[in-house]
Amino acid sequence: MTVERIRVLIVYPFAPHYRRGIFDALQADERLDVEFASDPIGRGGIAVIPSAEFGIHHAAPVRSIGSLKWQSRVLGLVGRRRYDAVVFLGDASYVTTWLSACVARARSQAVLFWTIGWHRPERGLKRALRLIFYRFANVLLLYGEMARSIGINMGYPPPTDGRHWE
């Protein structure tokens, strides 16, 4: 009996060298068919994993417009290809993530945001925007328990609300 593999798109601004271990593990997982979309050019002097070292890599250059960012090709990938899940960096400054997450949800594709989450309690517009943005995700992949606790205190629904946390 063959098990159908889960098709996953991982969208990252660029593929930093320090994520190699997790990216390699995801590609090696026999349950997954993983594709990556990222800008082949790094930022802030951080070395990148060469595109050729990914099984399937879609060049997705990042353009900045003030503090907002647009990642070319991502919206088209999510809208035209069939993925079971799309993993985005959970950064609200990427306009493409807002739009692509809406498209993915409309197409019944799971949306996961991989993010550090909350550093400290927030107020006002920043708090409201973060809560709205994170609600686009089916799953928040957070780095630690502190971010989860702050998020719940800020008004993000706890796991009993049907949302999942990892």
HUKAJO-V388780 format. One record per backbone hydrogen bond with DSSP energy under -1.0 kcal/mol. CO is the residue of the C=O (numbers start at 0). NH is the residue of the N-H. If there is no record, write none. Layout:
[[CO:NH] [CO:NH]]
//
This chain:
[[5:32] [6:83] [6:84] [7:34] [8:86] [9:36] [12:38] [13:15] [14:48] [15:18] [16:19] [18:22] [19:23] [20:24] [21:25] [22:26] [23:27] [24:28] [28:31] [30:5] [32:7] [34:9] [35:57] [36:11] [37:59] [42:45] [46:16] [49:52] [50:53] [55:35] [57:37] [60:71] [62:69] [64:67] [67:64] [68:94] [69:62] [70:73] [72:76] [73:77] [74:78] [75:79] [76:80] [83:109] [84:8] [85:111] [86:10] [87:113] [88:90] [90:93] [92:68] [92:94] [93:97] [94:98] [95:99] [96:100] [97:101] [98:102] [99:103] [100:104] [101:105] [102:106] [103:108] [104:107] [109:85] [110:137] [110:138] [111:87] [112:140] [113:89] [122:126] [123:127] [124:128] [125:129] [126:130] [127:131] [128:132] [129:133] [130:134] [132:135] [133:136] [137:163] [138:112] [139:165] [140:114] [143:147] [144:148] [145:149] [146:150] [147:151] [148:152] [149:153] [150:155] [157:160] [158:161] [163:139]]
//
